[in-house]
């Protein structure tokens, strides 16, 4: 079921809160979900920082 949900920050929060209760066979899937959200946030931050630096450099 975890593989079929849309990864988001709220899901990561829930997974982190339940980390001690996640069955061993599900932990790798949970890690992939968390990594997907981290990658998305990193990408968005990189874009924002790049835009800010470009705007500052051209002013």
KEPA-267205 format. One record per atom (N, C-alpha, C): residue number from 1; residue in one letter; chain; atom name; y negated, z, x negated. Coordinates in pm, whole numbers, plus 50000, padded with zeros to 5 digits. Each point is the difference from the previous one (the first is absolute). Example, Ala and Ser with C-alpha at 12.3 -4.5 7.8 and 13.67 -1.06 7.14 Angstrom:
<pakols>
{1 'A' 'A' 'N' {50569 50780 48681}}
{1 'A' 'A' 'CA' {49881 50000 50089}}
{1 'A' 'A' 'C' {49880 50000 49910}}
{2 'S' 'A' 'N' {49895 49928 50035}}
{2 'S' 'A' 'CA' {49881 50006 49918}}
{2 'S' 'A' 'C' {49891 50073 50077}}
</pakols>
This chain:
<pakols>
{1 'X' 'A' 'N' {50119 50000 49918}}
{1 'X' 'A' 'CA' {49881 50000 50082}}
{1 'X' 'A' 'C' {49874 50000 49913}}
{2 'X' 'A' 'N' {50001 50074 49894}}
{2 'X' 'A' 'CA' {49883 50011 49913}}
{2 'X' 'A' 'C' {49960 49865 49941}}
{3 'X' 'A' 'N' {50098 49915 49976}}
{3 'X' 'A' 'CA' {49972 49867 49946}}
{3 'X' 'A' 'C' {49928 49910 50099}}
{4 'X' 'A' 'N' {50006 50033 50128}}
{4 'X' 'A' 'CA' {49942 49915 50104}}
{4 'X' 'A' 'C' {49861 50042 50046}}
{5 'X' 'A' 'N' {49943 50105 49943}}
{5 'X' 'A' 'CA' {49867 50045 50041}}
{5 'X' 'A' 'C' {49895 49946 49905}}
{6 'X' 'A' 'N' {49879 49990 50049}}
{6 'X' 'A' 'CA' {49888 49954 49919}}
{6 'X' 'A' 'C' {49952 50114 49910}}
{7 'X' 'A' 'N' {50006 49981 49868}}
{7 'X' 'A' 'CA' {49954 50107 49909}}
{7 'X' 'A' 'C' {49851 50027 50020}}
{8 'X' 'A' 'N' {49964 50126 50010}}
{8 'X' 'A' 'CA' {49860 50039 50010}}
{8 'X' 'A' 'C' {49982 50141 49947}}
{9 'X' 'A' 'N' {49876 50041 49985}}
{9 'X' 'A' 'CA' {49969 50130 49941}}
{9 'X' 'A' 'C' {50059 50115 50083}}
{10 'X' 'A' 'N' {49998 49986 50130}}
{10 'X' 'A' 'CA' {50052 50107 50086}}
{10 'X' 'A' 'C' {50151 50015 49981}}
{11 'X' 'A' 'N' {50069 49890 49987}}
{11 'X' 'A' 'CA' {50145 50005 49976}}
{11 'X' 'A' 'C' {50028 50066 49865}}
{12 'X' 'A' 'N' {49920 49966 49900}}
{12 'X' 'A' 'CA' {50018 50062 49868}}
{12 'X' 'A' 'C' {49978 50151 50011}}
{13 'X' 'A' 'N' {49899 50041 50074}}
{13 'X' 'A' 'CA' {49976 50143 50020}}
{13 'X' 'A' 'C' {50119 50068 50064}}
{14 'X' 'A' 'N' {50057 49935 50100}}
{14 'X' 'A' 'CA' {50117 50056 50067}}
{14 'X' 'A' 'C' {50118 50007 49905}}
{15 'X' 'A' 'N' {50022 49895 49922}}
{15 'X' 'A' 'CA' {50111 50001 49904}}
{15 'X' 'A' 'C' {49981 50110 49896}}
{16 'X' 'A' 'N' {49877 50017 49954}}
{16 'X' 'A' 'CA' {49974 50105 49901}}
{16 'X' 'A' 'C' {50025 50139 50061}}
{17 'X' 'A' 'N' {49961 50018 50124}}
{17 'X' 'A' 'CA' {50020 50129 50066}}
{17 'X' 'A' 'C' {50149 50029 50020}}
{18 'X' 'A' 'N' {50078 49895 50019}}
{18 'X' 'A' 'CA' {50143 50016 50027}}
{18 'X' 'A' 'C' {50088 49974 49877}}
{19 'X' 'A' 'N' {49939 49992 49882}}
{19 'X' 'A' 'CA' {50075 49956 49882}}
{19 'X' 'A' 'C' {50124 50085 49971}}
{20 'X' 'A' 'N' {49998 50125 50034}}
{20 'X' 'A' 'CA' {50116 50085 49977}}
{20 'X' 'A' 'C' {50111 49980 50103}}
{21 'X' 'A' 'N' {49969 49928 50106}}
{21 'X' 'A' 'CA' {50097 49982 50109}}
{21 'X' 'A' 'C' {50052 49857 50010}}
{22 'X' 'A' 'N' {49950 49912 49914}}
{22 'X' 'A' 'CA' {50044 49860 50004}}
{22 'X' 'A' 'C' {50139 49990 49937}}
{23 'X' 'A' 'N' {50094 49940 50071}}
{23 'X' 'A' 'CA' {50135 49985 49943}}
{23 'X' 'A' 'C' {49998 49917 49872}}
{24 'X' 'A' 'N' {50088 50030 49910}}
{24 'X' 'A' 'CA' {50007 49932 49870}}
{24 'X' 'A' 'C' {50006 49848 50015}}
{25 'X' 'A' 'N' {50077 49952 50097}}
{25 'X' 'A' 'CA' {50016 49856 50017}}
{25 'X' 'A' 'C' {49872 49931 50049}}
{26 'X' 'A' 'N' {49904 50077 50048}}
{26 'X' 'A' 'CA' {49875 49945 50053}}
{26 'X' 'A' 'C' {49884 50011 49900}}
{27 'X' 'A' 'N' {50019 50077 49895}}
{27 'X' 'A' 'CA' {49889 50025 49907}}
{27 'X' 'A' 'C' {49948 49875 49932}}
{28 'X' 'A' 'N' {50087 49909 49964}}
{28 'X' 'A' 'CA' {49954 49878 49933}}
{28 'X' 'A' 'C' {49915 49915 50095}}
{29 'X' 'A' 'N' {50038 49994 50124}}
{29 'X' 'A' 'CA' {49919 49927 50099}}
{29 'X' 'A' 'C' {49865 50068 50016}}
{30 'X' 'A' 'N' {49998 50132 50004}}
{30 'X' 'A' 'CA' {49874 50074 50011}}
{30 'X' 'A' 'C' {49912 49972 49879}}
{31 'X' 'A' 'N' {50060 49994 49882}}
{31 'X' 'A' 'CA' {49923 49969 49879}}
{31 'X' 'A' 'C' {49938 49860 50009}}
{32 'X' 'A' 'N' {50074 49905 50052}}
{32 'X' 'A' 'CA' {49947 49864 50014}}
{32 'X' 'A' 'C' {49883 49996 50099}}
{33 'X' 'A' 'N' {50012 50076 50107}}
{33 'X' 'A' 'CA' {49891 50007 50099}}
{33 'X' 'A' 'C' {49874 50058 49935}}
{34 'X' 'A' 'N' {50017 50111 49929}}
{34 'X' 'A' 'CA' {49886 50064 49933}}
{34 'X' 'A' 'C' {49940 49904 49898}}
{35 'X' 'A' 'N' {50083 49934 49922}}
{35 'X' 'A' 'CA' {49950 49907 49898}}
{35 'X' 'A' 'C' {49923 49885 50064}}
{36 'X' 'A' 'N' {50046 49951 50113}}
{36 'X' 'A' 'CA' {49929 49891 50069}}
{36 'X' 'A' 'C' {49860 50045 50042}}
{37 'X' 'A' 'N' {49988 50121 50048}}
{37 'X' 'A' 'CA' {49869 50052 50042}}
{37 'X' 'A' 'C' {49911 50021 49877}}
{38 'X' 'A' 'N' {50055 50056 49894}}
{38 'X' 'A' 'CA' {49924 50021 49877}}
{38 'X' 'A' 'C' {49950 49865 49946}}
{39 'X' 'A' 'N' {50087 49900 49999}}
{39 'X' 'A' 'CA' {49960 49868 49952}}
{39 'X' 'A' 'C' {49888 49940 50084}}
{40 'X' 'A' 'N' {50008 50018 50131}}
{40 'X' 'A' 'CA' {49896 49947 50088}}
{40 'X' 'A' 'C' {49866 50070 49976}}
{41 'X' 'A' 'N' {50003 50133 49986}}
{41 'X' 'A' 'CA' {49877 50076 49974}}
{41 'X' 'A' 'C' {49942 49960 49865}}
{42 'X' 'A' 'N' {50085 49986 49899}}
{42 'X' 'A' 'CA' {49954 49960 49867}}
{42 'X' 'A' 'C' {49932 49863 50006}}
{43 'X' 'A' 'N' {50060 49908 50072}}
{43 'X' 'A' 'CA' {49944 49866 50012}}
{43 'X' 'A' 'C' {49862 50004 50067}}
{44 'X' 'A' 'N' {49988 50076 50107}}
{44 'X' 'A' 'CA' {49872 50012 50070}}
{44 'X' 'A' 'C' {49894 50063 49910}}
{45 'X' 'A' 'N' {50037 50104 49927}}
{45 'X' 'A' 'CA' {49905 50065 49909}}
{45 'X' 'A' 'C' {49958 49905 49889}}
{46 'X' 'A' 'N' {50094 49925 49945}}
{46 'X' 'A' 'CA' {49966 49903 49895}}
{46 'X' 'A' 'C' {49900 49897 50052}}
{47 'X' 'A' 'N' {50022 49953 50121}}
{47 'X' 'A' 'CA' {49907 49903 50059}}
{47 'X' 'A' 'C' {49861 50059 50015}}
{48 'X' 'A' 'N' {49994 50123 50053}}
{48 'X' 'A' 'CA' {49871 50065 50022}}
{48 'X' 'A' 'C' {49928 50025 49868}}
{49 'X' 'A' 'N' {50072 50045 49900}}
{49 'X' 'A' 'CA' {49939 50027 49871}}
{49 'X' 'A' 'C' {49952 49870 49936}}
{50 'X' 'A' 'N' {50082 49896 50009}}
{50 'X' 'A' 'CA' {49961 49870 49943}}
{50 'X' 'A' 'C' {49872 49948 50066}}
{51 'X' 'A' 'N' {49991 50013 50132}}
{51 'X' 'A' 'CA' {49880 49955 50073}}
{51 'X' 'A' 'C' {49878 50082 49958}}
{52 'X' 'A' 'N' {50019 50131 49986}}
{52 'X' 'A' 'CA' {49888 50087 49963}}
{52 'X' 'A' 'C' {49951 49968 49860}}
{53 'X' 'A' 'N' {50092 49978 49907}}
{53 'X' 'A' 'CA' {49961 49970 49862}}
{53 'X' 'A' 'C' {49932 49864 49994}}
{54 'X' 'A' 'N' {50054 49903 50072}}
{54 'X' 'A' 'CA' {49942 49865 50002}}
{54 'X' 'A' 'C' {49859 50005 50058}}
{55 'X' 'A' 'N' {49982 50073 50108}}
{55 'X' 'A' 'CA' {49868 50011 50063}}
{55 'X' 'A' 'C' {49903 50070 49906}}
{56 'X' 'A' 'N' {50045 50102 49932}}
{56 'X' 'A' 'CA' {49913 50074 49907}}
{56 'X' 'A' 'C' {49963 49912 49881}}
{57 'X' 'A' 'N' {50096 49927 49947}}
{57 'X' 'A' 'CA' {49977 49916 49883}}
{57 'X' 'A' 'C' {49906 49885 50031}}
{58 'X' 'A' 'N' {50001 49951 50123}}
{58 'X' 'A' 'CA' {49915 49886 50034}}
{58 'X' 'A' 'C' {49861 50042 50049}}
{59 'X' 'A' 'N' {49975 50129 50009}}
{59 'X' 'A' 'CA' {49868 50045 50047}}
{59 'X' 'A' 'C' {49906 50029 49885}}
</pakols>
